[in-house]
C-alpha cells in the first residue's frame, strides 16, 4: 500500500514557517519540482559554518534527514560546486537556506 506523503513544496513551506516562527530566517534559493522534488537544506548560523542536509531513505522504508556536507568547511566554493553538480544531475531539486541556531533540531521536529 502506498502511503500518502507531503509534496516537496509543502515540506519547504512548512520548514520556512517553522524557522521564521522560531526567530530565524529561511529562503528558497532554487525551486524544484513542486510535487516530488528532493529537498536540500543548507543550514547556517549567522551566515557561517554551512551544513547541507538531505532526506535519505532508511531500511524500514521511512526517511530521515542526514548531513551530507560537513560543518566548518573553509572553502565555500567546494560546497557551491557540489550543489551545482547535484543540479546538473537532478534539476528537480529544491535548495533552501535556513539561518537559525540548531536548525537540525527544528528539521527533526517537523518530521518527514
N, C-alpha and C positions, 0 to 999 in steps of 0.2 A: 504494500500500500504506500502510495506517495504521500508524504506529509507536507502540509502547506508551509510555505516559508515567506518571509518578508522579501519584497523586492529590494534590489540594491539601492534604489533611490530612497526608499523608506528607511533603510538602515542608516544611510548617510544623513538624512534629515533628522532622525532620532538622535544620532550622535552629536550633531551640531547643536541641537536644542539642549541636550544634556550638558554639554560643555558650557554653553552660554549661561544656563541656569546656575552653574557652579562657579561663575566668575571668570571663566576662561574665554578664549577666542578660538573659533573654528571657521575654516573656509574651504570651499571646494576649489581645488587647483586645476582639476580636469574632470569633466563629466564623462562617464562611461555609459554603457548600456543601462537603460532605466530599470529593466526587469532582472536581468541575470548577470550583469557585470560584476567582476570581482572588485573588492574594495581594498585599496592600500591606504593605510593611515600613517602619516608622518607626524610623530609626536615630538614636540619640542617644549622646552621650559624657558620662557623669556627669550625665545629665538635661538637657544643654544642646545647642544647635545642631541642632534636628531636621532630618532629611532624610527624604524619602519616596521609596521605590524601588518599581518595578513591573516585572514581566517583560513585555517587549514583543517581538512577533514581528519578525523581520528578513526581508529579501527572499529569503534562501536557505531559508526555512522553519524555521530554528532560532529560538530566542528568547534574549534576554539581559536582564539587569537594568539598568534605566535610572533615573536620578534624575529624578523628576517634581516635586519640591519643593526649592527651593534651601536650602542651608545658611546659617545665620546670620540667619534672619529674626527680627526683634524682636517680631513680632506672632503669638503662638501662636494667637490667636483666628482669624486668617485660615486657618491650617492646619486647625484644628478645623472651621471652616465648610466648607473644601474637602472634607475627609473625609466630613462629614455629607452634602454634596451627592452625593458618589460613592455613598454608601449608599442615598440616595433613588433614584438611577439604577439601581444594581445591588445588591440586598440580599444577594446570594450571596458578596460579597467577604469575605475574611479580613483582619483587621488585626492585625499583630503588632508588638511593640516590642522592639528589640534595643539594649541599653545596653552597648557594648563599643567600645574604640578600633578604628578601621579595620574597621568592620562590612562595608564593601563587599568587602574582600579575602576575608573568610570566606564571604560570599554567593557570590562568584565561584568559590571553591574547591569549593563544593557543586555548581555547575553547574546544569543545568535538570532 
